[in-house]
């Protein structure tokens, strides 16, 4: 018999079956059914979601859980399987379970529930190996390998401090904002397995992946049906490429954003131009000036905040239109800021409310939500009329102004008591779909105005489907510290988990954002270490943080300016290589930054490396993530591959080895592949920006 899809094991009368998929790769068993450990259980429950400032406390109560332990084969052939599952506890209930091969490397998985009644919970178990690793589930910050833990798919603030500790505990006391290891702006109902398959679940409601069991993965859904797609290829890299392509590859970024650095400045036209001239005199290669407060500002308990009325504030930024034209002649773009919310009392709020374009309360009135110091409404992007109105506002207020791009912030705050004019979605769906609609709105504005590939919005929120609309992601609001829970190191995990979830190009706020002086304040060392790491990413962009006066900035002293100038020029010199990576992303779905094991799957030690990454196929980057250190460590993957320390004496070192190198500020551990097509470029960078004689190779 054709083994494309087959059953093995004990007889069906004993209700034991293993469901296999095509043997094109290492995937074999996907579902394993036993009367004592069934694939499916069904039940009912109720959940309470409480929200404060984008943080959600979720209390899920299971009222009933029935194992669907009776298993019978209805039909099978070389490309499909149909079985039914039932339980003696409810003779009227039946779940039909279908697997169908829709292409050589993809399988459609679905169920149909008969007599579902009040059942609104489903547990689905997938077979797992004890040593199997799992990655993805959108953007994660704490752990790259997700085994041993559970991960809810519910977009929210990531939290301040996260996962315990002094900062997180203080944040919990002051508003419940501490966060957990799994809280994220961009959760996604998919994962990648080391068995070379990826599973996408087509359900925007709340669900939980549980990877804590050694023998199975469990998915808990707020539904009584299950629909998923399984993709699998012969290698992990090919699987990730298939994931990215299936969801939609990201388009090319323009050259201007790949060179130099975007400077985060604010507080008016005069201040913006002052810092630009200051940076230019110091030799900084400035690609853009990012002014998040172009629409005005207010001071709140959270610090300096933008006034959420997305129109040019000509009092605060006089002659901004002229400045945009003048700067463009120098090759410098002005970028700005927007989110899907409008502050109460603003003209845009009043216009949207009058036309019914804001999400409402149960009485039909515009919902006014607390955003920490002010109330705001949310544009109803799920309503086509609201979507089109907001898209037109972006085109009129931002694109027509000639901005080079903007931070498209937020998207995670939709409460369950907020309603849309689009009545097809339940409350949980509305919450998780809003970030997708927000990404779609920005993309539609670019495409309709012919600015795709010219202007660049960058986003933090997302969900399944967002990556097909986004052109650039960013890691959100990290603390201005070195903490592995919510500081600089988390940006690496964020980039790599997104890479394995289909979002192949991202960046981060240099030096972080969240400031709680005097406990949390950015130091000069943190700023420069994060800037040197950002050189080896697609986009360099600074952020002053929520309390700029407490943080070290690129303009804080002359030494910082000069060091930052060198780094910005280095980023520009990498542009030909970076451009090739973005071309690969668009053409093949290959992420720009990725974990070592995607390129070196046959190197078992590569799977243990979490805080390094490949910047394309030819650069290994190991950012310095601890304060006060002068040397760095890097694992070089690939037996038979030779690597050259960018700041060393040019001597190749073998792959499959651990290297410790001298790493003063400005010289992060970076190695290039000997024989790379870009070897000459890397050598030129080493000569131009390195030290005479190179840095010491410690071992």
Secondary structure in CASP SS format (residue, H / E / C, confidence):
PFRMAT SS
TARGET T0000
AUTHOR 0000-0000-0000
METHOD secondary structure of the structure
MODEL  1
X C 1.00
X C 1.00
X C 1.00
X C 1.00
X C 1.00
X C 1.00
X E 1.00
X E 1.00
X C 1.00
X C 1.00
X C 1.00
X H 1.00
X H 1.00
X H 1.00
X C 1.00
X C 1.00
X E 1.00
X E 1.00
X E 1.00
X E 1.00
X C 1.00
X C 1.00
X C 1.00
X C 1.00
X C 1.00
X C 1.00
X C 1.00
X C 1.00
X E 1.00
X E 1.00
X E 1.00
X E 1.00
X E 1.00
X E 1.00
X C 1.00
X C 1.00
X E 1.00
X C 1.00
X C 1.00
X E 1.00
X E 1.00
X E 1.00
X E 1.00
X E 1.00
X E 1.00
X E 1.00
X E 1.00
X E 1.00
X E 1.00
X E 1.00
X E 1.00
X E 1.00
X C 1.00
X C 1.00
X E 1.00
X E 1.00
X E 1.00
X E 1.00
X E 1.00
X E 1.00
X E 1.00
X E 1.00
X E 1.00
X E 1.00
X E 1.00
X E 1.00
X E 1.00
X C 1.00
X C 1.00
X E 1.00
X E 1.00
X E 1.00
X E 1.00
X E 1.00
X E 1.00
X E 1.00
X C 1.00
X C 1.00
X C 1.00
X E 1.00
X E 1.00
X E 1.00
X E 1.00
X E 1.00
X E 1.00
X E 1.00
X C 1.00
X C 1.00
X C 1.00
X C 1.00
X C 1.00
X C 1.00
X C 1.00
X E 1.00
X E 1.00
X E 1.00
X E 1.00
X E 1.00
X E 1.00
X E 1.00
X E 1.00
X E 1.00
X E 1.00
X C 1.00
X C 1.00
X E 1.00
X E 1.00
X E 1.00
X E 1.00
X E 1.00
X E 1.00
X E 1.00
X E 1.00
X E 1.00
X C 1.00
X C 1.00
X C 1.00
X C 1.00
X C 1.00
X C 1.00
X E 1.00
X E 1.00
X E 1.00
X E 1.00
X E 1.00
X E 1.00
X E 1.00
X C 1.00
X C 1.00
X C 1.00
X C 1.00
X C 1.00
X C 1.00
X E 1.00
X E 1.00
X E 1.00
X E 1.00
X E 1.00
X C 1.00
X C 1.00
X C 1.00
X C 1.00
X C 1.00
X C 1.00
X C 1.00
X C 1.00
X C 1.00
X C 1.00
X C 1.00
X E 1.00
X E 1.00
X E 1.00
X E 1.00
X C 1.00
X C 1.00
X C 1.00
X C 1.00
X C 1.00
X C 1.00
X C 1.00
X C 1.00
X C 1.00
X C 1.00
X C 1.00
X H 1.00
X H 1.00
X H 1.00
X H 1.00
X H 1.00
X H 1.00
X H 1.00
X H 1.00
X H 1.00
X C 1.00
X C 1.00
X C 1.00
X C 1.00
X C 1.00
X C 1.00
X C 1.00
X C 1.00
X C 1.00
X C 1.00
X C 1.00
X C 1.00
X E 1.00
X E 1.00
X E 1.00
X E 1.00
X E 1.00
X E 1.00
X E 1.00
X E 1.00
X C 1.00
X C 1.00
X C 1.00
X E 1.00
X E 1.00
X E 1.00
X E 1.00
X E 1.00
X C 1.00
X C 1.00
X C 1.00
X C 1.00
X C 1.00
X E 1.00
X E 1.00
X E 1.00
X E 1.00
X C 1.00
X C 1.00
X C 1.00
X C 1.00
X C 1.00
X E 1.00
X E 1.00
X E 1.00
X E 1.00
X E 1.00
X E 1.00
X C 1.00
X C 1.00
X C 1.00
X C 1.00
X C 1.00
X E 1.00
X E 1.00
X E 1.00
X E 1.00
X E 1.00
X E 1.00
X C 1.00
X C 1.00
X C 1.00
X H 1.00
X H 1.00
X H 1.00
X H 1.00
X H 1.00
X H 1.00
X H 1.00
X H 1.00
X H 1.00
X H 1.00
X H 1.00
X H 1.00
X C 1.00
X C 1.00
X C 1.00
X C 1.00
X C 1.00
X C 1.00
X C 1.00
X H 1.00
X H 1.00
X H 1.00
X H 1.00
X C 1.00
X C 1.00
X E 1.00
X E 1.00
X E 1.00
X E 1.00
X E 1.00
X C 1.00
X C 1.00
X C 1.00
X H 1.00
X H 1.00
X H 1.00
X H 1.00
X H 1.00
X H 1.00
X H 1.00
X H 1.00
X H 1.00
X H 1.00
X H 1.00
X H 1.00
X H 1.00
X H 1.00
X C 1.00
X C 1.00
X C 1.00
X E 1.00
X E 1.00
X E 1.00
X E 1.00
X E 1.00
X E 1.00
X C 1.00
X C 1.00
X C 1.00
X C 1.00
X C 1.00
X E 1.00
X E 1.00
X E 1.00
X E 1.00
X C 1.00
X C 1.00
X E 1.00
X E 1.00
X E 1.00
X E 1.00
X C 1.00
X C 1.00
X C 1.00
X C 1.00
X C 1.00
X C 1.00
X C 1.00
X C 1.00
X C 1.00
X C 1.00
X C 1.00
X C 1.00
X C 1.00
X H 1.00
X H 1.00
X H 1.00
X H 1.00
X H 1.00
X H 1.00
X H 1.00
X H 1.00
X H 1.00
X H 1.00
X C 1.00
X C 1.00
X C 1.00
X E 1.00
X E 1.00
X E 1.00
X E 1.00
X E 1.00
X E 1.00
X E 1.00
X C 1.00
X E 1.00
X E 1.00
X E 1.00
X C 1.00
X C 1.00
X C 1.00
X H 1.00
X H 1.00
X H 1.00
X H 1.00
X H 1.00
X H 1.00
X H 1.00
X H 1.00
X H 1.00
X C 1.00
X C 1.00
X E 1.00
X C 1.00
X E 1.00
X C 1.00
X C 1.00
X C 1.00
X C 1.00
X C 1.00
X E 1.00
X C 1.00
X C 1.00
X E 1.00
X E 1.00
X C 1.00
X C 1.00
X C 1.00
X C 1.00
X E 1.00
X E 1.00
X E 1.00
X E 1.00
X E 1.00
X C 1.00
X C 1.00
X C 1.00
X C 1.00
X H 1.00
X H 1.00
X H 1.00
X H 1.00
X H 1.00
X H 1.00
X H 1.00
X H 1.00
X H 1.00
X H 1.00
X H 1.00
X H 1.00
X H 1.00
X H 1.00
X H 1.00
X H 1.00
X C 1.00
X C 1.00
X C 1.00
X C 1.00
X C 1.00
X E 1.00
X E 1.00
X E 1.00
X E 1.00
X E 1.00
X C 1.00
X C 1.00
X C 1.00
X C 1.00
X C 1.00
X C 1.00
X C 1.00
X C 1.00
X C 1.00
X E 1.00
X C 1.00
X C 1.00
X C 1.00
X C 1.00
X C 1.00
X C 1.00
X C 1.00
X H 1.00
X H 1.00
X H 1.00
X H 1.00
X H 1.00
X H 1.00
X H 1.00
X H 1.00
X H 1.00
X H 1.00
X H 1.00
X H 1.00
X H 1.00
X H 1.00
X H 1.00
X H 1.00
X H 1.00
X H 1.00
X H 1.00
X H 1.00
X H 1.00
X H 1.00
X C 1.00
X C 1.00
X C 1.00
X E 1.00
X C 1.00
X C 1.00
X E 1.00
X E 1.00
X E 1.00
X E 1.00
X E 1.00
X C 1.00
X C 1.00
X E 1.00
X C 1.00
X C 1.00
X C 1.00
X H 1.00
X H 1.00
X H 1.00
X C 1.00
X C 1.00
X C 1.00
X C 1.00
X E 1.00
X E 1.00
X C 1.00
X C 1.00
X C 1.00
X C 1.00
X E 1.00
X C 1.00
X C 1.00
X C 1.00
X C 1.00
X C 1.00
X C 1.00
X C 1.00
X C 1.00
X C 1.00
X C 1.00
X H 1.00
X H 1.00
X H 1.00
X H 1.00
X H 1.00
X H 1.00
X H 1.00
X H 1.00
X H 1.00
X H 1.00
X C 1.00
X C 1.00
X C 1.00
X C 1.00
X C 1.00
X C 1.00
X E 1.00
X E 1.00
X C 1.00
X C 1.00
X E 1.00
X C 1.00
X C 1.00
X C 1.00
X E 1.00
X C 1.00
X E 1.00
X C 1.00
X C 1.00
X C 1.00
X E 1.00
X C 1.00
X C 1.00
X C 1.00
X H 1.00
X H 1.00
X H 1.00
X H 1.00
X H 1.00
X H 1.00
X H 1.00
X H 1.00
X H 1.00
X H 1.00
X H 1.00
X C 1.00
X C 1.00
X C 1.00
X C 1.00
X C 1.00
X C 1.00
X E 1.00
X E 1.00
X C 1.00
X C 1.00
X C 1.00
X C 1.00
X C 1.00
X H 1.00
X H 1.00
X H 1.00
X C 1.00
X C 1.00
X C 1.00
X C 1.00
X C 1.00
X C 1.00
X C 1.00
X H 1.00
X H 1.00
X H 1.00
X H 1.00
X H 1.00
X H 1.00
X H 1.00
X H 1.00
X H 1.00
X H 1.00
X H 1.00
X H 1.00
X H 1.00
X H 1.00
X H 1.00
X H 1.00
X C 1.00
X H 1.00
X H 1.00
X H 1.00
X H 1.00
X H 1.00
X H 1.00
X H 1.00
X H 1.00
X H 1.00
X H 1.00
X H 1.00
X H 1.00
X H 1.00
X H 1.00
X C 1.00
X C 1.00
X C 1.00
X C 1.00
X E 1.00
X E 1.00
X C 1.00
X H 1.00
X H 1.00
X H 1.00
X H 1.00
X C 1.00
X C 1.00
X C 1.00
X C 1.00
X H 1.00
X H 1.00
X H 1.00
X H 1.00
X H 1.00
X C 1.00
X C 1.00
X C 1.00
X C 1.00
X E 1.00
X E 1.00
X E 1.00
X C 1.00
X C 1.00
X C 1.00
X E 1.00
X E 1.00
X E 1.00
X E 1.00
X C 1.00
X C 1.00
X C 1.00
X C 1.00
X C 1.00
X C 1.00
X C 1.00
X C 1.00
X E 1.00
X E 1.00
X E 1.00
X E 1.00
X E 1.00
X E 1.00
X C 1.00
X C 1.00
X C 1.00
X C 1.00
X C 1.00
X E 1.00
X E 1.00
X E 1.00
X E 1.00
X C 1.00
X C 1.00
X C 1.00
X C 1.00
X C 1.00
X C 1.00
X E 1.00
X E 1.00
X E 1.00
X C 1.00
X C 1.00
X E 1.00
X E 1.00
X E 1.00
X E 1.00
X E 1.00
X E 1.00
X C 1.00
X C 1.00
X C 1.00
X C 1.00
X C 1.00
X C 1.00
X E 1.00
X E 1.00
X E 1.00
X E 1.00
X E 1.00
X C 1.00
X C 1.00
X C 1.00
X C 1.00
X C 1.00
X H 1.00
X H 1.00
X H 1.00
X H 1.00
X H 1.00
X H 1.00
X H 1.00
X H 1.00
X H 1.00
X H 1.00
X H 1.00
X C 1.00
X C 1.00
X C 1.00
X C 1.00
X C 1.00
X C 1.00
X C 1.00
X E 1.00
X C 1.00
X C 1.00
END
